[in-house]
Amino acid sequence: PPVAPGLRLLLLDRKTPHGLVQELQEAISETPTSVLRRRLSEAMAVDVTREFAGLKAHVCWLEPTRDRVMRSSLAQALQLQPSLRLHRVRGPHLLLQCRTDECATLIRNFQAAT
């Protein structure tokens, strides 16, 4: 199973509560390696560029500033949806899990404004 420092480095950060680190570590350790590999492979193969370009809805983009897993696709997203509302949030890859309250506030404010 992965160790907490590795999780904090890749997916979380130093501010992440120990309980969340433990929950993630348990979930990963209980999932067969073959399943994790398949999920990662499938996630990396997804390309919804055409669908994203065709969206007729308002878009709220929450981008973690400390994501060590995914590279930003913001430049392309802005070309496809120039009116998207961008929020850069100081946080790691698992942004919604680590900055729940901040992200929820941003989303509520976005919904209220649209």
C-alpha positions as CSV (number, residue, x, y, z in Angstrom):
1,P,0.0,0.0,0.0
2,P,1.1,3.6,-0.6
3,V,2.6,5.5,2.3
4,A,1.1,8.7,3.6
5,P,4.1,10.9,2.5
6,G,3.7,9.7,-1.1
7,L,0.0,10.5,-1.0
8,R,0.6,13.9,0.4
9,L,3.2,14.6,-2.3
10,L,1.1,13.5,-5.3
11,L,-2.5,13.9,-4.4
12,L,-2.8,15.8,-1.2
13,D,-0.7,18.3,0.7
14,R,0.7,19.1,4.2
15,K,-2.6,20.8,5.3
16,T,-4.7,17.7,4.6
17,P,-6.1,16.3,7.8
18,H,-4.6,13.0,8.9
19,G,-8.0,11.3,8.9
20,L,-8.4,12.0,5.1
21,V,-4.9,10.7,4.4
22,Q,-5.8,7.5,6.3
23,E,-9.1,7.1,4.5
24,L,-7.4,7.5,1.1
25,Q,-4.6,5.1,2.0
26,E,-7.2,2.5,3.1
27,A,-9.3,2.9,0.0
28,I,-6.3,2.5,-2.3
29,S,-4.9,-0.4,-0.3
30,E,-8.3,-2.2,-0.5
31,T,-8.5,-1.8,-4.3
32,P,-6.7,-4.4,-6.4
33,T,-3.7,-3.0,-8.4
34,S,-5.2,-4.2,-11.6
35,V,-8.3,-2.1,-11.0
36,L,-6.2,1.0,-10.1
37,R,-4.2,0.5,-13.3
38,R,-7.3,0.1,-15.4
39,R,-9.0,3.2,-13.9
40,L,-5.8,5.3,-14.5
41,S,-5.5,4.1,-18.1
42,E,-9.2,4.8,-18.8
43,A,-9.0,8.2,-17.2
44,M,-5.9,9.1,-19.3
45,A,-7.7,8.0,-22.5
46,V,-10.7,10.3,-22.0
47,D,-10.9,13.2,-24.5
48,V,-14.1,15.2,-24.4
49,T,-12.7,18.2,-26.2
50,R,-15.4,18.2,-28.9
51,E,-18.2,17.9,-26.3
52,F,-16.7,20.6,-24.1
53,A,-16.5,23.0,-27.1
54,G,-20.2,22.4,-27.8
55,L,-21.4,23.2,-24.3
56,K,-24.1,25.8,-24.1
57,A,-24.0,26.0,-20.3
58,H,-22.0,28.3,-18.0
59,V,-18.7,26.7,-16.9
60,C,-17.0,27.1,-13.5
61,W,-13.4,25.9,-13.7
62,L,-11.7,25.1,-10.4
63,E,-8.0,24.7,-11.0
64,P,-5.7,23.5,-8.2
65,T,-2.4,25.5,-8.2
66,R,-0.4,22.6,-6.8
67,D,-1.6,19.7,-8.9
68,R,1.3,17.2,-9.3
69,V,-0.7,14.7,-11.3
70,M,-2.4,16.5,-14.2
71,R,-1.0,19.3,-16.3
72,S,-3.3,22.2,-16.8
73,S,-5.5,22.3,-19.8
74,L,-6.8,25.8,-19.0
75,A,-5.4,27.5,-22.2
76,Q,-7.3,25.0,-24.4
77,A,-10.4,25.3,-22.2
78,L,-10.4,29.1,-22.6
79,Q,-10.1,28.8,-26.4
80,L,-13.1,26.4,-26.4
81,Q,-15.2,28.2,-23.8
82,P,-13.9,31.8,-23.6
83,S,-16.6,32.8,-21.0
84,L,-15.7,30.2,-18.5
85,R,-15.3,31.4,-14.9
86,L,-11.9,30.5,-13.7
87,H,-11.0,30.1,-10.0
88,R,-7.4,29.1,-9.1
89,V,-7.5,27.5,-5.7
90,R,-4.3,27.0,-3.7
91,G,-4.4,23.2,-3.3
92,P,-3.5,19.8,-4.6
93,H,-4.9,17.3,-7.1
94,L,-7.7,16.2,-4.8
95,L,-8.9,19.8,-4.5
96,L,-12.5,19.1,-3.7
97,Q,-11.5,16.7,-0.9
98,C,-8.8,19.0,0.6
99,R,-10.5,22.4,0.1
100,T,-14.1,21.4,0.5
101,D,-15.4,24.6,2.1
102,E,-13.6,27.0,-0.2
103,C,-14.7,25.1,-3.4
104,A,-18.3,24.8,-2.2
105,T,-18.4,28.6,-1.6
106,L,-17.0,29.2,-5.1
107,I,-19.5,26.9,-6.7
108,R,-22.5,28.4,-4.7
109,N,-21.4,31.9,-5.7
110,F,-21.1,30.7,-9.3
111,Q,-24.5,29.2,-9.3
112,A,-26.0,32.3,-7.7
113,A,-24.5,34.5,-10.4
114,T,-25.7,32.5,-13.4
